[in-house]
């Protein structure tokens, strides 16, 4: 379906053995979900496990007319996640344009065969759009004009999608990102984690974890941290999107001995090492609609420092973090000081995270599947 599947926070997935096994998706009776993608990503795997546990078949989609002709049945739901993977060609704008035409044609074809189209808007536009921004606008116009429903992760994200993409409220479905409690290993104590990382007990540890890309604002974080009170330590842990960006961040760090750069993918069983050693997780994003990493931090009982943007304002409140205005030049630096001055209760944060279940995230899909199909 796509040349590269976007990977979520970790790389593994462990399905509860007590969950019922899914039926064979291709031969299952009743409406099914044709997913783009179904696997290769912790978010989609966890979501569709919840759907399959309720007796709904999920089929990995292939973005071709022949596959859709063989597999689409009336009542099926075509569920699309990261839309740009269906049309972007990294080296050819002409091929991207052709794929946009294919996107429109195949969506129309699927609807003519009785399928309903659902798009989950994980972001407003791809964050590294660059010169392709016009193509991304066209892609959004195509999907929002043809989708029966658009799913978003929170009321604030819904307001943004309504305002920016002109999706009417009647076609929006709001379901918050699910928590990650119990999904990743978490047996290591704070003391054990800090010993393993050779941090010590004294420094206040700020952590950035996840894919390192320019829109995530690492330059802003480094600048704000340098001005933060001491003793303190900043850990940046994650794989970089390019060697050029890695070198840019290394140059920004310079000789700062209290900034540790772990420039590689963090394995699922390593996440606990960094999250349990940290006092807070900082997400200095310059643009964001939703964040699985914020939910990851909350699922480890860690407060979050983040901009007051998108669904972050729906998931992070005063009991589990600090939101700052991205329009204020000193907003992030002030938030780094504030989170250190406050006392957060990890139990309260975990209780907050448990509110966001995968069951409620799957509910809109199940409702759509059971809706009477209009002719």
C-alpha positions in Angstrom: 0.0 0.0 0.0 2.8 2.4 0.8 6.6 2.5 0.5 7.0 3.2 4.1 4.7 2.8 7.1 5.0 5.4 9.8 6.0 3.8 13.0 4.7 4.9 16.4 6.6 5.3 19.6 7.8 1.7 20.0 8.4 -1.1 17.6 6.5 -4.0 19.3 3.0 -5.0 20.1 1.8 -7.5 22.7 -1.8 -8.5 22.4 -3.6 -9.7 25.5 -3.8 -13.5 25.2 -7.3 -13.4 26.8 -8.7 -11.4 23.9 -10.7 -13.4 21.3 -9.0 -14.2 18.1 -10.1 -12.3 15.0 -11.9 -14.1 12.2 -10.4 -14.5 8.8 -11.0 -11.0 7.5 -11.3 -11.8 3.8 -14.1 -14.3 4.3 -15.9 -12.8 7.3 -19.5 -12.0 7.0 -20.8 -8.5 7.6 -19.1 -5.1 7.2 -15.4 -5.0 7.7 -12.7 -2.4 8.1 -10.2 -2.2 5.2 -7.3 -0.5 6.9 -4.6 1.8 5.4 -2.5 0.6 7.2 -3.5 -2.1 9.6 -0.1 -3.0 11.1 3.5 -1.8 11.4 2.5 0.8 13.9 1.7 0.5 17.6 -1.3 2.8 17.3 -3.0 1.0 14.5 -2.2 -2.4 15.9 -3.6 -1.5 19.3 -6.7 0.1 17.8 -7.6 -2.7 15.5 -7.0 -5.3 18.2 -9.7 -3.6 20.1 -12.0 -3.7 17.1 -11.2 -7.3 16.3 -11.9 -8.3 19.9 -15.5 -7.2 19.3 -15.9 -9.5 16.4 -15.2 -7.1 13.5 -12.8 -8.2 10.8 -10.0 -5.9 9.8 -8.2 -6.4 6.4 -4.9 -4.8 5.4 -5.6 -2.7 2.4 -3.7 -2.4 -0.9 -4.1 0.9 -2.7 -4.9 -0.4 -6.1 -8.1 -0.6 -8.2 -7.7 -4.3 -8.7 -7.5 -5.0 -5.0 -10.4 -2.7 -4.2 -12.5 -4.4 -6.9 -11.8 -7.8 -5.4 -12.3 -6.9 -1.8 -14.7 -4.0 -1.2 -18.2 -5.0 -0.2 -21.2 -2.8 0.5 -21.1 -1.6 4.1 -17.3 -1.9 4.5 -15.3 1.0 5.9 -12.1 2.1 4.3 -10.1 3.6 7.1 -7.2 5.8 6.1 -4.6 7.2 8.6 -1.5 9.0 7.2 -3.0 10.2 3.9 0.2 11.5 2.3 1.6 7.9 2.1 -1.1 7.3 -0.6 0.0 10.0 -2.9 3.5 11.5 -2.2 6.4 10.5 -4.4 9.5 11.8 -2.8 11.4 12.4 -6.0 8.8 13.4 -8.5 6.2 16.1 -8.4 4.6 14.7 -11.6 4.2 11.3 -10.0 2.7 13.0 -6.9 0.2 14.7 -9.1 -0.7 11.5 -10.8 -1.1 9.8 -7.4 -3.4 12.6 -6.2 -5.6 11.9 -9.3 -5.5 8.2 -8.3 -6.5 9.0 -4.8 -9.6 10.8 -6.0 -10.5 8.1 -8.5 -10.1 5.2 -6.1 -12.0 6.8 -3.3 -14.9 7.5 -5.8 -14.6 3.9 -7.0 -14.8 2.5 -3.4 -17.8 4.6 -2.6 -19.5 3.5 -5.8 -19.1 -0.1 -4.6 -20.8 0.7 -1.3 -17.9 1.5 1.0 -17.8 4.3 3.5 -14.6 6.4 3.8 -13.2 7.3 7.2 -10.1 9.4 7.7 -8.3 9.8 11.0 -6.6 13.2 11.0 -3.5 12.5 13.0 -2.1 15.8 11.7 -3.4 18.8 9.8 -0.7 18.5 7.2 2.5 16.4 7.0 5.0 18.2 9.1 7.8 18.0 6.5 5.7 19.2 3.6 8.2 21.6 2.2 7.6 22.4 -1.5 4.8 19.8 -1.6 2.5 22.0 0.6 0.2 22.7 -2.4 -0.1 19.0 -3.1 -1.0 18.4 0.6 -3.8 21.0 0.4 -5.2 19.2 -2.7 -4.9 15.9 -0.8 -6.9 17.3 2.1 -9.5 18.7 -0.2 -10.0 15.3 -1.8 -10.3 13.4 1.4 -12.5 15.9 3.2 -14.9 16.1 0.2 -15.2 12.3 -0.1 -14.9 11.0 3.4 -18.1 10.1 5.2 -16.4 10.9 8.5 -13.2 12.4 9.9 -12.0 11.2 13.2 -9.9 13.5 15.5 -8.3 13.0 18.9 -10.0 15.7 21.0 -12.4 18.6 21.0 -9.6 21.1 20.3 -8.3 19.1 17.4 -11.9 19.0 16.1 -12.2 22.8 16.2 -8.9 23.1 14.2 -10.0 20.6 11.5 -13.4 22.4 11.3 -11.7 25.8 10.9 -8.8 24.9 8.7 -10.2 22.1 6.5 -13.9 23.2 6.6 -15.1 19.8 7.8 -18.7 20.2 9.1 -19.3 19.1 12.7 -21.8 16.5 11.5 -19.0 14.6 9.8 -16.6 14.7 12.7 -16.1 11.9 15.2 -14.1 12.7 18.4 -12.3 9.9 20.2 -9.2 10.6 22.4 -5.9 8.8 21.8 -5.7 5.7 24.0 -3.2 5.3 26.9 -0.1 3.0 26.8 -0.4 1.6 30.3 0.6 -2.1 30.2 1.7 -1.9 26.6 5.4 -1.3 27.2 7.6 -2.9 29.9 7.6 -0.9 33.1 9.3 -2.8 35.9 12.3 -0.5 36.5 12.4 1.9 39.5 13.5 5.5 39.3 16.7 4.7 41.2 17.5 1.7 39.0 16.9 3.8 35.8 19.1 6.6 37.1 21.8 4.3 38.0 21.8 2.7 34.6 22.0 6.1 33.0 24.6 7.3 35.4 22.4 10.3 36.3 22.5 10.4 40.1 19.7 11.5 42.4 20.3 15.2 42.4 19.7 16.6 38.9 16.2 17.4 37.7 15.9 15.4 34.4 14.1 16.8 31.4 13.4 14.2 28.7 12.6 14.4 25.1 11.9 11.0 23.6 10.7 10.0 20.1 11.5 10.7 16.5 13.7 13.8 16.1 12.3 16.0 13.3 12.7 19.8 12.7 9.0 20.6 13.6 9.5 19.2 17.1 11.6 22.2 18.1 14.7 20.7 19.7 16.6 23.9 19.0 14.1 25.8 21.2 14.4 23.1 23.9 18.1 23.3 24.0 18.1 27.1 24.2 15.5 27.1 27.0 17.3 24.4 28.9 20.6 26.2 28.9 18.8 29.0 30.8 17.1 26.6 33.3 18.1 26.4 36.9 20.7 23.8 37.9 21.4 21.1 38.8 19.5 19.8 35.8 20.0 17.4 32.9 18.4 17.2 29.5 18.2 13.9 27.7 17.2 13.8 24.0 16.6 10.2 22.9 15.4 9.2 19.5 16.3 8.6 15.9 16.9 11.6 13.7 15.1 12.2 10.5 18.3 13.1 8.7 22.1 13.3 9.3 21.9 17.1 8.6 19.4 17.7 11.3 21.5 15.5 13.7 24.6 17.7 13.0 22.5 20.8 13.5 21.4 19.7 17.0 24.9 18.6 17.9 26.2 22.0 17.0 23.5 23.6 19.2 24.5 21.4 22.1 28.1 22.4 21.7 30.0 21.7 24.9 27.0 21.4 27.2 28.0 18.5 29.4 24.5 18.3 31.0 22.8 17.6 27.7 22.9 13.9 26.7 22.1 13.0 23.1 21.0 9.5 22.4 20.7 9.6 18.6 19.1 6.3 17.8 15.8 4.4 17.9 14.7 3.6 21.4 13.6 0.0 21.8 10.3 -0.8 23.5 12.0 -2.3 26.6 14.3 0.7 26.8 11.5 3.3 27.1 11.1 2.6 30.8 14.8 3.3 31.3 14.4 6.9 30.1 10.9 7.6 31.2 11.4 6.4 34.8 14.6 8.3 35.2 12.9 11.5 34.0 11.2 14.1 36.2 9.2 15.3 33.2 8.8 14.9 29.4 9.2 18.0 27.3 7.5 18.2 23.9 8.5 21.6 22.4 6.6 21.1 19.2 6.2 24.0 16.8 3.1 22.4 15.2 1.0 19.5 16.5 -2.6 18.2 16.2 -2.2 15.1 18.4 0.6 13.4 20.2 1.0 9.8 21.1 4.2 10.7 23.0 2.3 12.9 25.4 0.0 9.9 26.2 3.2 7.8 26.6 4.6 10.1 29.2 1.3 10.2 31.1 1.1 6.4 30.9 4.4 6.3 32.9 3.1 8.9 35.4 5.4 11.7 34.1 4.2 15.3 33.8 4.3 16.8 30.3 5.6 20.2 29.2 4.1 21.1 25.9 2.7 24.0 23.8 -1.0 24.8 24.2 -1.8 23.4 20.8 -4.2 20.9 19.3 -5.3 17.9 21.3 -2.5 18.5 23.8 -4.8 21.0 25.6 -7.4 18.2 25.9 -5.0 15.6 27.3 -2.7 17.7 29.5 -4.2 19.6 32.4 -2.7 21.4 35.4 -2.5 18.1 37.5 -0.4 16.4 34.9 1.8 19.0 33.2 2.4 22.6 32.1 1.1 24.0 28.8 2.8 27.2 27.5 1.9 29.7 24.8 3.9 28.9 21.6 3.5 32.6 20.7 5.5 33.8 23.6 9.3 33.8 23.1 10.0 32.9 26.7 7.1 30.5 27.1 9.0 27.3 27.0 11.8 28.6 29.3 9.1 29.7 31.8 7.4 26.3 31.6 10.7 24.5 32.3 11.0 26.5 35.5 7.4 26.0 36.5 7.4 22.3 36.1 10.4 22.1 38.3 8.8 24.3 41.0 5.6 22.3 41.2 4.9 18.9 42.8 3.2 16.3 40.7 1.6 13.0 41.9 2.4 10.1 39.5 -0.6 8.3 40.8 -2.9 11.2 39.8 -1.3 11.3 36.4 -1.8 7.6 35.9 -5.4 7.9 36.9 -5.8 10.7 34.4 -4.2 8.6 31.6 -6.6 5.7 32.3 -9.5 7.8 31.2 -8.3 7.5 27.6 -9.0 3.9 26.7 -8.7 2.1 23.4 -12.2 1.0 23.8 -13.5 4.5 23.5 -11.2 5.2 20.6 -12.6 2.2 18.7 -16.2 3.2 19.5 -16.8 5.6 16.6 -15.6 3.0 14.1 -17.9 0.4 15.6 -20.8 2.9 15.5 -20.1 3.7 11.8 -20.0 0.0 10.9 -23.4 -0.5 12.4 -25.0 2.6 10.9 -27.6 1.9 8.3 -26.0 2.5 4.9 -27.7 5.2 2.8 -28.3 4.4 -0.8 
